[in-house]
Amino acid sequence: MKKLAKKVQRFLVSEDGPTAVEYAVMLALIVIVCLTAIRSVGTSASDAFTNIASQLGG
């Protein structure tokens, strides 16, 4: 049990914990930006195909 407590204490004192959290936050922001961009492109493509289909009489 003492080994676990010492490992937790070392983890909290070291810079690895905050660094991992920072990377997780950056990854989450990147994923949000990517999903927003993909959704926007998908909506634009859908609108374009709808316009083309209506012009072709479909």
Contacts in CASP RR format, 6 or more apart in sequence:
PFRMAT RR
TARGET T0000
AUTHOR 0000-0000-0000
METHOD contacts of the structure
MODEL  1
MKKLAKKVQRFLVSEDGPTAVEYAVMLALIVIVCLTAIRSVGTSASDAFT
NIASQLGG
11 17 0 8 1.000
END
